[in-house]
Structure formats: C-alpha cells, structure tokens
Amino acid sequence: MTHKRKELLKPDSDLVEGLKELRYRVENPNKQPSIALRGGETYKIINPANVQLLNYPPWQVGYKVVEDMLKPGMFTRTIFLKLPNEDIGEVDREEMGKMVIALSELMDEGQDIPTVDRIARDCMKFTQKFMVWYKVEQKPNIIIPGKVGNA
C-alpha cells in the first residue's frame, strides 16, 4: 500500500499580502494619512476604530483593534470573515481551511487563544486578546563603552 503525502494547505499569496497590508493599516493608524480618497468618493477622515475591509472575491475580511479601557496596554483584535449572500457553513473544508490559515497573518502566536463564533449565516467572528510591549529607557543618554563592529 502506498501512502500519499498530504499537502499542506497554502493560502493564495495575494490574500496573504493583502492581509499583511490590512493589519499594518489598522495597527499603525498614525502612519496613515488622516484624509484619503477611497473608492472614488470624496475625501473623508478615516476613523481607526471602524472595521477596515479587505475584499478577496467572493470573501470579505474585516479587521479592527480596540484597546481595553480598564487595562491599558491590553487590546482586542476582531476579525470578521464574511461570504456575502451564502451560507458559510456549506463551504468545503479545504477552502475554509485555507482562509483560516491565511487569517493567522492577522493574529499573534503566544497571545490569548482566539475564539471563533458564527454570528450570522454568512459571517464568522474571530476574537483574540493581546498585549503590546512598551520599551521604556530607564537611564537616558547612557554610554556603553565598546568597539565598533560585532561584539
């Protein structure tokens, strides 16, 4: 009997790159212009608290990050995976697996385990709590003696 080696599910590279760009845009609002032209519409101010969308036909991915007001430095990322006008439960396993693996680009390993909820017939919600690290310089302008080059 021959054993076929199972192929790893690999999402489309365009989707992965789009998700990386979406994550950068949402998590770095200070590096984005405050006024932008979107979809040929008039100029408007972009609110970083709104869900930002990535269209990957027939899928839509929404992403937003909100800080916990009671615990500064703690955030909740919410990812919406939507298949408009279709039942997301009827998607074949391989395609759904590729989408979920691609969504890992929006999550961090070593943080809270993501929770998954089906919130509508055509939409799933992934939620992950995470914490950012702030580096604080304890002794400013300290000089460390040493040579130039590799230590």
C-alpha positions in Angstrom: 0.0 0.0 0.0 1.4 3.4 -0.9 0.9 6.4 1.3 0.3 9.7 -0.4 2.0 12.6 1.4 -0.6 15.1 2.4 -0.1 18.6 1.0 -0.1 21.4 3.5 -2.9 23.9 2.9 -1.4 27.0 1.4 -3.5 30.1 1.0 -3.1 32.3 -2.0 -0.1 34.7 -1.8 -2.2 37.7 -2.9 -4.6 37.1 0.0 -1.7 36.8 2.5 -0.1 40.0 1.2 -3.5 41.8 1.4 -3.9 40.6 5.0 -0.5 41.9 5.9 -1.3 45.3 4.4 -4.7 45.3 6.2 -3.0 44.6 9.5 -0.4 47.3 9.0 -3.1 49.8 8.1 -5.2 49.0 11.2 -2.4 48.7 13.7 -0.5 51.7 12.6 -3.1 54.5 12.3 -0.5 57.2 13.0 1.4 56.3 9.9 -1.7 56.6 7.6 -3.0 59.8 6.2 -5.9 61.3 8.1 -7.7 62.2 4.9 -7.8 59.9 1.9 -9.7 59.2 -1.2 -11.4 55.8 -1.0 -13.2 54.2 -4.0 -13.6 57.4 -6.0 -15.6 59.0 -3.2 -14.9 62.5 -1.8 -12.2 63.0 0.7 -13.1 61.8 4.2 -11.4 61.3 7.5 -10.5 57.7 8.3 -11.6 56.6 11.8 -9.2 53.9 13.1 -11.9 52.5 15.3 -14.0 51.4 12.3 -13.8 48.0 10.8 -11.4 48.1 7.8 -12.2 45.8 4.9 -10.3 43.6 2.5 -12.2 42.3 -0.5 -11.0 39.0 -1.8 -13.8 37.8 -4.0 -16.0 36.1 -3.0 -14.8 36.7 0.5 -14.7 39.8 2.7 -12.3 40.2 5.6 -12.9 42.9 8.2 -10.4 43.8 10.9 -10.3 46.1 13.9 -8.3 46.5 17.0 -9.7 48.1 20.2 -7.9 49.0 23.4 -9.4 47.8 26.7 -10.2 50.9 28.7 -9.9 49.2 32.0 -6.5 47.6 31.3 -4.2 50.0 29.4 -1.9 48.0 27.0 -4.4 45.2 26.5 -6.2 45.1 23.2 -8.8 43.0 21.5 -8.5 42.2 17.8 -11.6 41.3 16.0 -11.6 39.6 12.6 -14.8 39.1 10.5 -14.8 36.5 7.7 -17.8 37.0 5.5 -19.1 35.2 2.4 -21.9 37.6 1.3 -25.3 36.0 0.5 -24.1 32.5 1.0 -24.1 30.0 3.9 -20.6 29.9 5.4 -21.3 26.5 6.9 -21.6 25.0 3.4 -18.1 26.0 2.3 -15.9 22.9 1.6 -13.3 22.1 4.3 -10.2 22.7 2.1 -11.3 26.3 1.1 -12.3 27.2 4.7 -9.0 25.7 5.9 -7.0 27.9 3.5 -9.0 31.0 4.6 -8.5 30.3 8.3 -4.7 29.6 7.8 -4.5 32.9 5.9 -6.2 34.7 8.8 -3.3 33.7 11.0 -1.5 36.6 9.4 -3.7 38.9 11.5 -3.1 37.1 14.8 -0.1 36.7 17.1 1.3 33.5 18.4 1.9 33.4 22.2 -1.1 35.7 22.9 -4.5 34.6 24.0 -6.2 31.7 22.1 -8.6 33.1 19.5 -12.3 32.4 20.0 -14.5 31.7 17.0 -18.2 32.5 16.7 -20.6 32.2 13.9 -22.5 35.5 14.2 -24.7 35.2 11.0 -25.5 32.8 8.3 -22.7 34.3 6.1 -20.2 35.6 8.7 -17.8 34.3 11.3 -16.0 36.3 14.0 -12.6 35.6 15.4 -11.5 37.4 18.6 -8.1 37.5 20.2 -6.9 39.4 23.3 -3.3 40.6 23.1 -0.9 42.8 24.9 1.7 45.2 23.4 5.1 45.7 24.9 6.3 49.2 25.6 10.1 49.8 25.8 11.0 52.4 28.3 14.5 53.8 28.6 15.4 53.7 32.3 18.6 55.7 32.1 18.6 58.1 29.1 21.8 59.0 27.4 23.8 56.2 28.9 27.0 55.4 27.1 28.2 51.8 26.9 31.9 51.5 26.2 32.9 49.2 23.4 34.4 48.8 20.0 32.7 49.5 16.7 31.6 46.3 15.0 30.4 42.9 16.2 30.5 42.3 19.9 
